[in-house]
Amino acid sequence: MSVNYFLTEEQQMIVELCRQIAEEKIVPVRAELDRNEEFPWEIMKDLAQADLFGLYIPEEYGGLGGGTFENCLAVEQLAWGCIGVTTTFAASALGGYPILLFGSKEQKERYLPDVAAGKKLVAFGLTEAGAGSDAAAIKTTAVDAGDHWVINGTKQWITNGGEAEIYTIIAMTDKHKGARGASAFILEKGDEGFSFGKKEKKMGLRASSTRELIFNECRIPKDRLLGRRGQGFIVAMRTLDLARPGIGAIGVGLAQAALDESVKYAKERVQFGQPIISFQAIQHMLADMATEIEASRALVYAVARTIDGGVKNFSKLSAMSKLFPTDVAMKVTTDAVQVLGGYGYMQEYPVEKMMRDAKILQIYEGTNQIQKNVIAQALNKEYAAK
Ligand code: COS
């Protein structure tokens, strides 16, 4: 029996729909997508047809008006199928959040309906070669040239790079001001001076596309500034705060898939004359996996609901909801390979891919070490205030 999270009828429908897509559309092709490093356009079309790209977008802009919780429910189920595919979907929300959070009415009206309809994918561009964890160290510049902006620089490891039509990026408008000198912009594929680097080759997450964004004297209209000049670092941080529970949910879905494979195998595999699930060494591994997954799910759901409840400062909770489930996903997928033994290491079984894929969860959208920094910094502030 599972924990009862008292989902509404609508939320239950999201879970069932995404599970069905995972089982019918994702699982049958995931090994091939991984092998060929193929972008999952067909599945993106299925998700668009199911209106899932509009899950987090308000109804007035063509979305379903859901919150962080609905988004987490969806990506958890999709991730049960493949986190490469799910990252493609989730990165579009990551790229869309800055517009949702900081866009003017005109910008929202211009971009969000196409995003909600799944006609256009979005990508978020913060990271650079010299600015990963140290996000304020970005070197890309945006110069006010009177009636337009001129952008120069290179963004690195951008999910959906080259595939997306819309890009929300962070660039320095006032370098000497540090983090307060960054601003956010909306870029469109086809903007003059905007091109893409080659597709990166990755350990896992190979269905997801990762490229550089290259800005060479890139000219964009004045109205592409997102939020106020100097607000870019806050745009990035608030975007990440909102997106991180979704990464935790992806961890939950992936870990659940690895547990399901482990139990199934342990019941079938006979050694020493009995199914290996009868051995305590295996039982205890499975018990730990199941318990840690349930704890992760409970944390993600509770944080997502807290965010949707309207709290203001949720950086700490958001970091926790990314940190714990993604560490669990790494451990559970590694243990799944162990339960399956030699077969687990072979490509005929899905757990080797799951283990390769899991590693990125501890790295992207802020390494898990950065999540601990965010949590510790919040604790420091909270206790100082008491
Ligand atoms: N929400 C709102 N404001 C925030 C914020 C948040 N979550 N986090 C920081 N800020 C504000 C701070 O209050 C500070 O404002 P003031 O200048 O007015 O004091 C400003 O932003 C700078 O904050 P801070 O000094 O803490 O910035 P740091 O350079 O030390 O960096 C970390 C903070 C490490 C948390 C940040 O760089 C980070 O999140 N790095 C990881 C980036 C990441 O996740 N990359 C993944 C790739 S993008 S998918």
Boltz pocket constraint, residues with backbone or C-beta under 6 A from the ligand:
constraints:
  - pocket:
      binder: B
      contacts: [[A, 124], [A, 126], [A, 127], [A, 132], [A, 133], [A, 134], [A, 135], [A, 136], [A, 179], [A, 180], [A, 233], [A, 234], [A, 237], [A, 238], [A, 240], [A, 241], [A, 315], [A, 363], [A, 364], [A, 365], [A, 366], [A, 367], [A, 370], [A, 373], [A, 374]]
      max_distance: 6.0
